Amino acid sequence: MRQAKTPLFSGLLEHAKKNPIQFHIPGHKKGMGMNPTFREFIGENALSIDLINIAPLDDLHHPKAMIKEAQELAAEAFGADHTFFSVQGTSGAIIAMIMATCNPGDKIIVPRNVHKSVLSAIIFAGAIPVFIHPVMDERLGISHGITNNAVQKALEAHPDAAALLVINPTYFGISGDLRQIVRTAHNYEIPVLVDEAHGVHIHFHDEMPLSAMQAGADMAATSVHKLGGSLTQSSILNVREGLVDVGRVKTILSMLTTTSTSYILLASLDMARQHLALHGRELLARAIQLAETAREQINQIPRIRCVGPEILGGPATFAMDPTKLLIHVRELGITGWEVENWLREKYQIEVEMSDLYNVLCFVTAGDTEEAIETLVNALRHLSIEFAHMNEAEPLTVTLPEIPVLSLSPRDAFYAETEAVPLVEAAGRITTEFIMVYPPGIPIFLPGEVITEENILYIQENIRAGLPVQGPEDESLQTIKVVKRQEAISG
C-alpha cells in the first residue's frame, strides 16, 4: 500500500494547517496581498499551498524529504529506476534528456516529425541531428512513428550516435514496435530517449501500447498533465540506469528548472501518481469503454469515420491507444478546421486538434456518457448539414526530400543572417524552421541547404491552401539565411 501515500501533498497540508506567519515569497501571503477578485476565484485552499522551497517543504533541486519520497513513489509506479518531477512541462524534460546525453558535435537520431522542444534541445546541446522519415498515412494525411528497420539502417550508418529519440505513442495514439526498437539500439549500446508526452496513462492498462519503461527505454519525458490528471505544465522524467548518467540528468534538470518551483504543480503530480497507481486500470477501463461507444456510434454516421484497430498491422502501426478518437471527415467535403469551428459555434465542443481531413478528440475518465452523446449527436447533425457537399478531392501527402545539413543547427541559429526572396534561396543555408500541415514535418531546419525541389514543394502546398508555419515572414516571400561575408578589398 505504499502507493496510497502522498508525502508531498500531505506535507503541504500539514504545513498550511499550522498557519505560519510568512515573511517569505510569494508576496501575496496566502492571497491577502493580491487582487481580491482573483483571490476569491482561486480560493483559500489553493493559495494556502502556493508556497516556496522553505526548509520544512524540501527543495526540488536537492530533495531530501517529502519531494524525494514522492519521486521515489513515482519511480515505483512507472517502473523506472528514478523519476524526476518537472514544472517546466514535458518540453523541459525533453530538453533535459537530450542535453544529458549529447555533447556539442554528437549525433542524435530523431524522427523528422519531432516536437519543437526536441529541435530546441538540439540547438542548445550543439548536437547534430540524423533524421529518419516517419511512415506516412496518405489516406488520413498524418504521420505515424518510425520503424525498427529504419532505426537499424540509421544505426548501421551512424553507430557513433549518442542517442536515439522515439515518439511513443504519437499524438494520434499510434505506436510502433518500441520494444524491438529499444533492443536494436541497445545492441549498439545507444540509449533510447522517448517523447511520451501523450502516453502517461498507457502504463496502467494492458489494452494500451507498451510504455517506454515497459519496453526497456532509458529515459522518457512524460506529460502527466495531458492525460494523467495533474495540473497543466506538470510532467515527469523517468530514467533507467545503465546507458544514462543519472547524476548528469540531475544536474541538467536543475540547470533548466526555476528555483521558484510551484508546489501546487508538484502536489498535483504526487496526487496524480497516487490516483493512477491505485485506480489507473479502472479509470482507463472506463475511458476505453466511453471511447469505444463513441467510435461505434460515429462509424454509423454517413460519410464520417472514426479510426479503429483496422489501422494496425504495419511496422509503424503496432499498437494504438483506443481512447484517442481520430475522426476522418474528408468524405463530407469540408476540412477538419471547418468541423472544429462548426462544433465550437453550434455545440460549444472544443476538440484537441484539427487538420485538413481530421479532428482529434481525447477521451478520459473525466468524460461522461452525456458528453459522448453530445459529441455523437453533433456529428450526426454535421453529417446532415453537409450532405449536399461533394467529397473532397484526395490529397496526395508527399514528404519533401530531407536537405543536406551544412551547419549544425546551433551554428546556423546563432549565425549572422539576411533575408532573401524564397524563389532565389536555393543553395543558401537556412536559419529558420519551415513546415507544412499536413503532414507537419519540417521542410527546412536551421543549418540545412535550401533546394530548388523543396522551394517548389512549399509553393505547391501554398497554392493548395495548406498552412505553412515557422518563418518570420509569414507570407513566405522571403526566408532568412546565413549571411554571406563579402571579401574586403584593399
C-alpha positions in Angstrom: 0.0 0.0 0.0 3.0 2.3 -0.4 1.3 3.8 -3.4 -1.5 5.1 -1.2 0.9 7.6 0.4 1.0 11.2 -0.8 4.1 12.6 1.1 4.3 15.9 -0.8 0.6 16.8 -0.8 0.2 15.6 2.8 3.2 17.6 3.9 1.9 20.7 2.3 -1.4 20.4 4.1 0.2 19.9 7.4 2.3 23.0 6.9 -0.7 25.0 5.8 -2.7 23.9 8.9 -0.1 25.4 11.1 -0.9 28.8 9.5 2.6 30.2 9.9 3.3 33.9 9.7 5.1 34.3 6.3 7.9 36.7 5.8 9.0 34.9 2.5 7.7 34.8 -1.1 5.2 34.6 -2.7 4.3 38.1 -1.7 0.6 37.6 -1.9 0.8 36.0 1.6 -1.9 33.3 1.2 -3.8 35.6 -1.1 -4.2 38.5 1.2 -1.9 40.7 -0.9 -3.4 40.0 -4.3 -6.4 41.3 -6.3 -9.4 40.2 -4.2 -11.4 39.2 -7.3 -8.7 36.7 -8.3 -8.3 35.6 -4.7 -12.0 34.8 -4.4 -12.0 32.9 -7.7 -8.9 30.8 -6.9 -9.9 30.1 -3.3 -8.1 29.9 0.0 -7.2 26.2 -0.2 -5.1 26.6 -3.3 -3.5 29.9 -2.1 -2.5 28.3 1.2 -0.2 25.8 -0.6 1.2 28.2 -3.1 4.5 28.1 -1.3 8.2 28.2 -1.9 11.1 25.8 -1.1 11.5 26.8 2.6 13.1 24.2 4.9 10.0 22.3 6.0 8.9 21.7 2.4 12.0 20.3 0.8 13.7 21.5 -2.4 13.1 20.1 -5.9 16.8 21.0 -6.7 18.2 19.0 -3.8 15.3 16.8 -2.5 15.9 15.0 0.8 12.5 14.6 2.3 8.9 14.8 1.0 9.8 15.6 -2.6 12.4 12.8 -2.6 9.8 10.3 -1.3 7.2 11.5 -3.8 9.6 11.0 -6.7 10.6 7.5 -5.4 6.9 6.5 -5.3 6.5 7.8 -8.8 9.5 5.7 -10.0 8.0 2.7 -8.4 4.6 3.4 -10.0 6.1 3.9 -13.5 8.7 1.1 -13.4 11.6 3.5 -13.5 14.9 3.5 -11.5 14.5 7.2 -11.0 11.7 9.7 -11.6 12.1 13.4 -11.5 9.3 16.0 -11.3 9.2 18.7 -13.9 7.5 22.1 -13.5 8.8 23.1 -16.9 6.4 20.8 -18.7 7.4 17.9 -20.9 9.3 20.3 -23.1 11.7 20.9 -20.2 12.0 17.2 -19.6 12.7 16.5 -23.3 15.4 19.2 -23.4 17.0 17.7 -20.3 17.0 14.2 -21.9 18.9 15.4 -24.9 21.3 17.7 -23.1 22.1 14.9 -20.6 23.1 12.5 -23.4 24.5 14.8 -26.2 27.6 16.9 -26.1 28.4 19.5 -28.8 29.1 17.7 -32.1 27.4 14.5 -31.0 24.9 12.8 -33.4 21.3 12.1 -32.3 19.0 10.0 -34.4 15.5 11.5 -34.4 12.2 11.2 -36.4 11.7 14.1 -38.8 8.3 14.9 -37.1 9.6 15.6 -33.6 8.1 18.3 -31.3 9.8 21.7 -31.5 11.3 21.1 -28.0 13.5 18.4 -29.5 14.8 20.8 -32.1 15.3 23.4 -29.4 17.3 20.9 -27.4 19.5 20.0 -30.4 20.3 23.7 -30.8 21.1 24.1 -27.0 23.2 21.0 -27.0 25.1 21.7 -30.2 24.1 18.2 -31.4 23.9 17.0 -35.0 20.5 15.5 -35.9 20.3 12.4 -38.1 16.7 12.3 -39.3 14.5 9.3 -40.0 11.3 9.9 -42.0 8.2 8.6 -40.2 5.8 6.4 -42.0 3.0 8.4 -43.7 -0.6 7.5 -43.8 -1.5 9.1 -47.1 -5.2 8.5 -46.8 -5.6 10.2 -43.4 -2.8 12.7 -44.1 -1.0 12.0 -40.8 2.4 10.7 -39.8 2.9 7.6 -37.7 6.1 6.6 -36.0 9.4 5.2 -37.3 10.1 1.5 -38.0 12.7 -0.8 -36.5 14.0 -1.3 -40.0 14.7 2.4 -40.4 16.3 2.5 -37.0 18.6 -0.4 -37.9 19.7 1.4 -41.1 20.3 4.6 -39.2 22.4 2.8 -36.6 24.4 1.0 -39.2 25.2 4.3 -40.9 25.8 6.1 -37.6 27.0 3.6 -34.9 28.7 6.5 -33.1 25.3 8.3 -32.3 25.0 9.4 -28.8 21.2 8.7 -28.6 18.1 7.7 -30.4 14.8 9.5 -29.8 11.4 7.9 -30.4 7.9 9.2 -30.1 5.7 6.7 -28.3 2.7 6.9 -28.8 2.2 9.6 -31.5 -0.2 12.5 -31.0 -2.8 10.3 -32.6 -2.2 7.4 -30.2 -0.3 5.0 -32.6 2.8 3.2 -31.6 5.5 1.3 -33.4 7.2 -1.8 -32.0 9.1 0.1 -29.3 10.4 -3.0 -27.5 12.2 -4.1 -30.7 13.5 -0.6 -31.5 14.9 -0.5 -27.9 16.6 -3.9 -28.4 18.1 -2.7 -31.7 19.5 0.4 -30.2 20.9 -1.4 -27.2 22.8 -3.7 -29.5 24.8 -0.6 -30.3 24.8 0.5 -26.6 23.0 3.6 -27.7 20.4 4.9 -25.2 16.8 5.3 -26.2 15.0 8.5 -25.3 11.2 8.6 -25.6 8.9 11.5 -26.1 6.0 10.1 -24.1 4.0 13.3 -24.0 0.8 11.6 -24.9 1.4 8.3 -23.0 1.4 8.8 -19.3 -1.7 6.6 -19.0 -0.6 3.7 -21.2 1.5 2.2 -18.4 -1.6 1.4 -16.4 -3.8 -0.8 -18.7 -2.9 -3.8 -20.8 -5.1 -2.8 -23.7 -2.7 0.2 -24.3 0.6 0.3 -26.1 3.7 -0.6 -24.1 5.0 2.4 -22.1 8.6 3.5 -22.5 9.7 1.9 -19.2 7.8 -1.4 -20.0 9.7 -1.5 -23.4 13.1 -1.1 -21.7 13.8 2.5 -22.8 16.4 4.5 -21.0 14.6 7.8 -20.5 11.0 9.0 -21.1 9.6 12.5 -20.8 6.0 12.0 -19.8 3.2 14.6 -19.6 1.2 13.7 -16.5 -0.9 16.8 -17.1 -2.1 15.9 -20.5 -3.8 12.6 -19.8 -2.8 11.7 -16.2 -4.8 14.1 -14.0 -2.2 16.6 -12.8 -2.2 20.4 -13.5 -1.1 21.9 -16.7 2.7 22.2 -17.1 3.5 19.4 -14.7 5.4 16.4 -16.1 7.9 13.8 -15.1 11.2 12.4 -16.4 11.5 8.6 -16.0 15.1 7.3 -16.1 16.6 3.8 -16.2 20.2 3.3 -15.1 22.8 1.8 -17.3 23.4 3.7 -20.5 22.4 7.0 -18.9 24.4 9.0 -16.3 21.8 9.8 -13.7 24.0 12.3 -12.0 24.3 14.3 -15.2 20.5 14.1 -15.7 20.0 15.7 -12.2 22.5 18.4 -13.0 20.9 19.3 -16.3 17.4 19.3 -14.9 18.5 21.6 -12.1 20.1 24.0 -14.7 16.8 24.1 -16.6 14.4 24.4 -13.7 13.2 27.6 -12.0 14.3 28.0 -8.4 10.8 29.2 -7.6 9.2 25.9 -8.2 5.4 25.7 -7.9 4.3 23.5 -5.0 0.8 23.4 -6.4 2.1 21.8 -9.6 4.3 19.4 -7.6 1.5 18.4 -5.3 -0.7 17.7 -8.3 2.0 15.3 -9.6 2.0 13.5 -6.3 -1.7 13.1 -6.2 -2.0 12.1 -9.9 0.6 9.4 -9.3 -1.4 8.0 -6.4 -4.6 8.0 -8.4 -3.0 6.3 -11.4 -1.2 3.7 -9.2 -4.3 2.8 -7.2 -7.1 3.3 -9.7 -5.5 3.7 -13.1 -6.8 0.4 -14.5 -10.4 1.1 -13.7 -10.1 4.8 -14.8 -8.7 3.6 -18.1 -11.3 0.8 -18.5 -14.0 3.5 -18.2 -12.3 5.8 -20.7 -11.8 2.9 -23.2 -15.5 1.9 -22.8 -16.6 5.5 -23.4 -14.3 5.9 -26.4 -15.4 2.6 -27.9 -19.0 3.5 -27.6 -18.3 6.8 -29.3 -16.3 5.1 -32.1 -19.0 2.5 -32.8 -21.7 5.2 -33.0 -19.6 7.6 -35.1 -18.9 4.9 -37.6 -22.6 4.6 -38.2 -22.8 8.2 -39.3 -22.8 8.6 -43.1 -19.5 10.0 -44.6 -17.7 10.2 -41.2 -15.2 7.6 -40.0 -13.5 7.2 -36.6 -10.3 5.3 -36.9 -10.0 2.0 -35.0 -7.9 -1.2 -34.9 -8.2 -1.7 -38.6 -5.3 0.8 -38.9 -3.0 -1.7 -37.1 -0.7 -4.3 -38.8 2.1 -2.3 -40.2 5.6 -1.9 -38.8 4.8 1.7 -37.6 1.3 0.8 -36.5 2.0 -1.9 -34.0 -0.5 -0.8 -31.3 -3.0 2.0 -30.6 -4.5 3.9 -27.8 -8.3 3.4 -28.1 -9.1 6.5 -26.1 -7.9 8.7 -29.0 -10.8 9.5 -31.4 -9.3 10.4 -34.7 -12.4 11.4 -36.8 -11.9 11.5 -40.5 -14.2 14.0 -42.3 -12.9 14.2 -45.9 -16.0 12.5 -47.4 -18.1 15.4 -46.0 -16.3 17.7 -48.5 -15.2 20.1 -45.7 -11.9 20.4 -43.8 -11.2 19.4 -40.3 -10.6 23.0 -39.4 -14.1 23.8 -40.6 -15.5 21.0 -38.5 -13.7 22.3 -35.4 -15.1 25.7 -35.8 -18.6 24.3 -36.6 -18.6 22.2 -33.4 -17.5 25.2 -31.4 -20.2 27.5 -32.7 -23.1 25.0 -32.8 -22.4 22.8 -29.7 -19.7 24.6 -27.6 -17.5 21.5 -28.2 -13.7 22.0 -28.2 -11.6 19.4 -29.9 -7.9 18.7 -29.3 -6.8 19.3 -32.8 -7.9 19.6 -36.4 -6.2 19.5 -39.8 -7.2 19.2 -43.4 -9.1 16.0 -43.1 -9.4 15.1 -39.4 -10.4 16.2 -36.0 -8.9 14.6 -32.9 -10.7 14.1 -29.6 -9.2 12.8 -26.3 -11.5 10.7 -24.0 -10.6 10.2 -20.4 -12.3 9.0 -17.2 -13.1 12.7 -16.7 -15.7 12.4 -19.5 -19.3 11.4 -19.1 -21.8 9.4 -21.2 -23.7 12.7 -21.7 -20.6 14.4 -23.1 -20.0 11.4 -25.5 -23.7 11.6 -26.5 -23.4 15.3 -27.3 -20.4 14.7 -29.5 -22.0 11.9 -31.4 -25.3 13.9 -31.9 -23.3 16.9 -33.0 -21.5 14.8 -35.7 -24.9 13.4 -36.8 -26.1 16.9 -37.2 -22.9 17.8 -39.1 -23.4 14.9 -41.5 -26.9 16.1 -42.3 -26.0 19.7 -42.7 -23.2 19.0 -45.2 -24.9 16.1 -47.0 -25.1 18.2 -50.2 -21.3 18.7 -50.4 -19.2 16.7 -52.8 -16.4 14.5 -51.3 -13.1 16.4 -51.1 -10.5 15.6 -53.7 -8.0 13.1 -52.3 -4.8 14.9 -51.2 -1.6 13.2 -52.0 0.6 13.8 -49.0 4.2 13.6 -50.0 7.3 14.0 -48.0 9.9 16.5 -49.1 13.5 15.4 -49.5 15.5 15.9 -46.3 18.0 18.6 -47.2 21.8 18.3 -46.6 22.8 19.6 -43.2 25.7 22.0 -43.9 26.0 23.7 -40.4 25.0 22.4 -37.0 21.5 23.8 -36.1 23.1 25.7 -33.3 25.8 27.4 -35.5 23.1 28.3 -38.0 20.7 29.6 -35.4 23.4 32.0 -34.0 24.8 32.9 -37.4 24.5 36.4 -38.8 21.5 36.4 -41.1 20.0 38.1 -44.1 16.5 37.8 -45.7 16.4 36.8 -49.3 13.5 36.0 -51.6 12.4 32.4 -51.3 12.5 31.9 -55.0 16.2 32.9 -55.1 17.2 31.0 -51.9 18.4 27.7 -53.5 21.9 26.8 -52.3 21.7 29.1 -49.3 21.8 27.8 -45.7 18.5 28.5 -43.8 18.4 29.8 -40.2 14.6 29.2 -39.9 12.2 26.4 -39.5 9.6 25.8 -42.2 6.8 23.2 -42.1 3.5 22.5 -43.8 0.3 21.0 -42.4 -0.4 18.2 -43.2 1.9 16.4 -42.5 3.5 18.8 -40.0 7.0 17.6 -40.8 9.7 20.2 -41.2 10.8 21.0 -44.8 13.7 23.1 -43.6 15.5 23.3 -40.3 18.4 25.7 -39.3 21.6 24.6 -40.9 20.1 22.9 -43.9 20.9 23.8 -47.6 17.8 25.1 -49.4 17.0 23.1 -52.6 15.0 24.1 -55.6 12.9 21.0 -55.3 11.8 21.9 -51.7 11.1 25.5 -52.7 8.7 24.1 -55.4 7.2 21.8 -52.7 6.5 24.8 -50.5 4.9 26.7 -53.3 2.7 23.8 -54.3 1.4 23.5 -50.8 0.7 27.2 -50.6 -1.3 27.0 -53.8 -3.2 24.1 -52.3 -4.2 26.3 -49.4 -2.2 24.4 -46.7 -0.8 26.4 -43.8 2.9 26.9 -43.8 4.4 27.7 -40.4 7.8 28.7 -39.0 9.4 31.6 -40.8 9.4 35.2 -39.6 7.9 36.3 -42.9 4.5 34.7 -42.7 3.8 35.5 -46.3 6.8 33.3 -47.2 8.0 35.8 -49.8 11.4 35.8 -48.0 13.4 33.4 -45.9 16.3 34.1 -43.5 19.6 32.6 -44.4 23.2 32.7 -43.2 24.7 36.0 -44.4 27.5 35.8 -46.9 30.6 37.6 -46.0 31.9 39.9 -48.7 35.7 39.9 -49.3 37.4 43.1 -48.2 39.5 44.7 -50.9 42.5 46.9 -50.4 
